[in-house]
Amino acid sequence: MGEWIPLVDYAVRKGVSLSTLRRHIKAEKVRYRIEYGRYLLFCDDAPPTEPSAERTLVATEAIDMIT
């Protein structure tokens, strides 16, 4: 069973950059939908048990850039 998650969360979970994800969205390589102006991506794997400190930092910086 999968879930729809925000772009930043998907990036952290998959270990890829936001730029890469945006390119994948444009090329329609990932399942996505836009809800209230936000991109949600479909993720069908289990969430990581413990995110690495580096990935958490990257996600936090990405959120700061968006807001």
C-alpha positions in Angstrom: 0.0 0.0 0.0 1.4 3.4 -0.9 0.8 7.0 0.1 0.9 10.5 -1.4 3.6 12.5 0.2 5.0 16.1 -0.3 7.9 16.7 -2.7 10.4 17.3 0.1 9.5 14.2 2.0 9.8 12.1 -1.1 13.2 13.6 -1.8 14.4 12.7 1.7 12.9 9.2 1.6 14.4 8.4 -1.8 17.7 10.3 -1.2 17.4 12.5 -4.3 17.5 16.2 -4.8 14.5 18.4 -5.4 15.9 19.4 -8.8 16.0 15.8 -9.8 12.5 15.2 -8.7 11.3 18.2 -10.6 12.9 16.8 -13.7 11.3 13.5 -13.1 7.9 15.2 -12.7 8.4 17.1 -16.0 9.4 13.9 -17.8 6.5 12.0 -16.1 8.8 9.4 -14.6 7.0 9.6 -11.2 3.3 9.5 -10.2 2.3 12.9 -8.9 -0.7 15.1 -8.4 -1.1 18.7 -7.5 -3.3 19.5 -4.5 -3.9 23.0 -3.3 -0.9 24.2 -5.3 1.5 21.5 -3.8 3.0 18.6 -5.5 2.3 15.2 -3.9 4.2 12.2 -5.2 3.1 8.6 -4.8 5.5 6.5 -2.7 4.7 2.8 -2.3 7.7 1.7 -0.1 7.9 1.8 3.6 9.4 5.0 5.2 13.0 4.8 6.4 13.4 3.7 10.0 15.9 6.5 10.8 16.8 9.3 8.4 20.4 10.2 8.3 21.4 13.5 9.8 22.7 14.7 6.4 19.4 14.0 4.6 17.5 15.7 7.5 19.7 18.8 7.1 19.1 18.9 3.3 15.3 18.6 3.8 15.3 21.4 6.4 17.3 23.6 4.0 14.9 22.9 1.2 11.9 23.7 3.3 13.6 27.0 4.3 14.1 27.8 0.6 10.5 27.2 -0.3 9.0 29.2 2.6 
